[in-house]
Amino acid sequence: MRESREPLVYIDGELYPKSQAKISVFDHGLLYGDGVFEGIRVYDGVIFKLKEHVDRLYNSAKVLRLKIPMSKDAMTDEIIKTVRANGFKDAYIRLVVTRGVGDLGLDPRKCGRPSIIIIVEYLEPILGRGEREYGASVIISSTRRDPVYATSHEVKSLNYLNSIFAKIEAIEAGADDAIMLDSRGFVSEATGANLFIVRDSKLYTPPVTAGILPGITRAVVIEIAGKLGIPVIERDLTPVELMTADEAFVTGTGAELAPIGFINKLPINDGRPGPIFRRLLEEFNKVKRDPSNGVKVL
Ligand SMILES: Cc1ncc(COP(=O)(O)O)c(C=O)c1O
C-alpha cells in the first residue's frame, strides 16, 4: 500500500521529512559518485535479507577504502529504527554511505566524515509485477558492462553511469530495459538486475566474472531452484543463447522477479512468462514473506 504521509529520511543520526532531507553540494557522493549503497525491501514488516545487505555494503566500502563511521550492528539498528519511524510495512530502503564533504579535487583524504543516509519509501517492482501477461521488452545495449578490472559492479558504488547509458539507449529504443554484455561480449546483466535464462528446463546465469553485481535475489533464486530440483548452471552465455532461450527473466531487489518477453523486439518463446519462471516466482513470493529470511521490525 502506498503511504500518503511524507517519508522520514535518516541523515547522520537525524530524521528529516523528505522535502527537507538534504546534503552538501561538496559531498563527493554528488561530485564524483564516490560512495556505496544498498537497496533493501521490507515485506510485511520484515526487512528481507538485512544481514546480507549490510555485509555487502561493508564489503563495497572496504574496496573503496571508505571507512563507515559505525559498526555493522549500529548500522543495523539505525536501519531498523528508521523503518519503525516511518511505519511502512511494505517498503523499499535505500541505504547510502557517501565519501562525505571534501574539496573540489578527487582526493578522498580531504573528505571529513562519510555521510550515512537511509531512505524508506514505497516502490513498485521496477519492471512491473512478475505476474504480468507479457514479459518486459529489452534491448542488448551497445554500452558494455564495466569490466572487473575497472569500476566493477561487483562493488555496489554510487557510480551508475555505465547502467544509465544503457537505460537511456533502452528508453530511446522504446524498450523497458537493457541487457548489457561484458567487455568480452558475453551476457552480463540488466541495468539494475541480474539475468537468468532457461534452456531445456535448466537455469543458466552469468558468473561474477562477467561483471555482474552478485545479487542477493539471484542467490535466493538459485537456492529456490535447488529446492525445486531445477539444475542451475553458472557460466558465460552468448547473446545468441540469450535470444534463443526458452525463458529469460531478471532478478533484483528493485525488480523482484520480472520475466523478459522480447529481446531486440524478438519474442522469447511467445513473449509470455514461462512455466519455470512462474514456479520460481510463486516460491519467491512465499520466501520473501517468510519472517525467518529477515528481521521483523513492525
Ligand atoms: C547492477 C545491479 N545488478 C544486480 C542487482 C540485483 O541485486 P540484488 O538482488 O542484491 O538487489 C542490482 C540491484 O538491485 C544492481 O544494481
The ligand as an SDF file (V2000), in Angstrom:
LIG
                    3D

 16 16  0  0  0  0  0  0  0  0999 V2000
   23.7270   -3.6410  -11.3030 C   0  0  0  0  0  0  0  0  0  0  0  0
   22.8460   -4.4950  -10.4390 C   0  0  0  0  0  0  0  0  0  0  0  0
   22.8070   -5.8140  -10.6590 N   0  0  0  0  0  0  0  0  0  0  0  0
   22.0390   -6.6290   -9.9230 C   0  0  0  0  0  0  0  0  0  0  0  0
   21.2470   -6.1360   -8.9000 C   0  0  0  0  0  0  0  0  0  0  0  0
   20.4180   -7.0820   -8.0970 C   0  0  0  0  0  0  0  0  0  0  0  0
   20.9730   -7.2540   -6.8030 O   0  0  0  0  0  0  0  0  0  0  0  0
   20.0950   -7.5930   -5.5360 P   0  0  0  0  0  0  0  0  0  0  0  0
   19.3130   -8.7980   -5.8550 O   0  0  0  0  0  0  0  0  0  0  0  0
   21.0760   -7.8050   -4.4550 O   0  0  0  0  0  0  0  0  0  0  0  0
   19.2180   -6.4030   -5.2920 O   0  0  0  0  0  0  0  0  0  0  0  0
   21.2660   -4.7580   -8.6140 C   0  0  0  0  0  0  0  0  0  0  0  0
   20.4940   -4.1770   -7.5280 C   0  0  0  0  0  0  0  0  0  0  0  0
   19.3590   -4.3630   -7.3000 O   0  0  0  0  0  0  0  0  0  0  0  0
   22.0920   -3.9190   -9.4130 C   0  0  0  0  0  0  0  0  0  0  0  0
   22.1160   -2.6020   -9.1960 O   0  0  0  0  0  0  0  0  0  0  0  0
  1  2  1  0
  2  3  1  0
  2 15  2  0
  3  4  2  0
  4  5  1  0
  5  6  1  0
  5 12  2  0
  6  7  1  0
  7  8  1  0
  8  9  2  0
  8 10  1  0
  8 11  1  0
 12 13  1  0
 12 15  1  0
 13 14  2  0
 15 16  1  0
M  END
$$$$
